[in-house]
Amino acid sequence: MTPEATPPEEDPATSLEKSLEQARLAQETKDERQVWYFLAYFLFGIHFIAFVMIYAVRHAK
C-alpha cells in the first residue's frame, strides 16, 4: 500500500502557512494604520503649538 499524497490546498503545512501569512498581513495593516494616526496627531500638535506661539508673539505687549 502506498500512502496517498494530500493535494497542496489540503496540506496542513500549507494551510498553516496561509493562515500565518494572513495574520501577518492583518497585523502589518494594523501597525501601518497606527503609524499614520501617530503621524497625524504629531503634525496636528506641532501646528497647534505653532499657532499658539504666533498668537502669543503678535499679542505680546
Summary of the structure (lengths in Angstrom):
residues: 61
radius of gyration: 26.6
end to end distance: 97.2
largest distance: 97.2
contacts: 103
relative contact order: 0.06
helix: 82%
strand: 0%
